[in-house]
Amino acid sequence: MATTTEPITLPQLSTEEMARYSRHLILPEVGMEGQQKLKAAKVLCIGTGGLGSPLAFYLAAAGIGTLGLVDFDVVDSSNLQRQIIHSTKDVGRSKIVSATEKLTALNPFLNVVQHETMLTSQNAIEIISQYDIVADGTDNFPTRYLVNDACVLTGKPNAYGSIFRFEGQASVFATEHGPCYRCLYPEPPPPGLVPSCAEGGVLGILPGLVGVIQATEVIKLILGKGEPLIGRLLLVNSLDMKFRELKLRKNPECPVCGKNPTVTKLIDYQQFCGIIPEAKVAAEKNGIPQMSVTELKQKLDAGEDVFILDVREPYEYQIAQIGGHLIPLGELPNRLGELDTAKNIVVQCKSGGRSQRAAEFLAQNGFSKLHNLAGGILAWSNEIDPDVPRY
């Protein structure tokens, strides 16, 4: 659908552009006018990672005139398994700079606008207001709710996608008559309940599949052709290569897009999702003392009797480990007999989330000498021993 009802003067295509987009021009559904609409369009891609890579690549190739990029991260070697817009030589560089180089090399007619910043409640409205359509390639719940609410408040369609392990989702939210993200998910899950891709993994090809679906939806919205994923949630299972569709309805009681909205300005989305900023993390979390990797190293070097409990999966233990007794989190209730309540137990996982939940479970079952290893094995690799692989 067109994002504005006001008549606009479409930009002309140069001879070079007509040659470049010739396969579009001979499609009746696109044609000269459709290609001019693509050139006139302004699309904001939030994130230049797994989803943002194929999304931005194909929008650039299709002839989108202005492509805004929002990202503040740098390229890490672990990104390269799926974030195809970056390459080995880009490791350590700004993602947004790396992405801009690839996009403009692909299409020199593209105007890239860089927003090298974290999207926040303070800047989201200002940034999103500059564009016609938003494509959300983020990987965390606070930013998804932020993008959704900002899109509703500014009247910008949101081509949404998300991925985890072998499964993905795609839809178009925040249109005038369709549902928004909050209609589907009124409340975020409790912190730590849904593992991130860094914890649970993701098939490298999957974001390519979902990101291309997002790009397709963006182009359909610009052209006003086809049937967009408005009111539909497309579910992708790449392991079985099956697609399912769920019908979505606009919730009249939705606090953002409903008849009587209560969210009329952007809020604190970290707080909304129950996430405590790192700077405010206390020595204890939910009654569980937190131990830094430096403290653990000192205790081990001093020969103190510390029992390290690793609650990751066996395949993770094979990748990297710092010793300790392996009991995966899901097996812990049935293997409590392997643990001694008299021991000083430090619970450890990849980044500290699963180990926190394990420590809380142990505390409920009579264990009192407990610590959660803050930051997990990633912190150990960063701060203690860089030879321990990051994954």
Secondary structure as UniProt FT lines:
FT   HELIX           15..20
FT   HELIX           22..25
FT   TURN            28..30
FT   HELIX           31..40
FT   STRAND          42..46
FT   TURN            50..51
FT   HELIX           52..62
FT   STRAND          66..70
FT   HELIX           77..81
FT   TURN            84..85
FT   HELIX           88..90
FT   TURN            91..92
FT   HELIX           95..106
FT   TURN            108..109
FT   STRAND          111..115
FT   TURN            121..123
FT   HELIX           124..128
FT   TURN            129..130
FT   STRAND          133..136
FT   HELIX           141..154
FT   STRAND          158..165
FT   STRAND          167..173
FT   HELIX           181..184
FT   TURN            191..193
FT   HELIX           197..200
FT   TURN            204..205
FT   HELIX           206..223
FT   STRAND          232..237
FT   TURN            238..241
FT   STRAND          242..247
FT   TURN            252..253
FT   TURN            255..257
FT   HELIX           269..272
FT   TURN            273..274
FT   HELIX           278..280
FT   STRAND          284..285
FT   TURN            286..287
FT   STRAND          288..291
FT   HELIX           293..301
FT   TURN            302..303
FT   STRAND          307..310
FT   HELIX           314..319
FT   STRAND          325..326
FT   HELIX           329..334
FT   HELIX           336..338
FT   TURN            341..342
FT   STRAND          345..348
FT   HELIX           353..364
FT   TURN            365..366
FT   STRAND          370..373
FT   TURN            374..375
FT   HELIX           376..383
FT   TURN            386..387
//
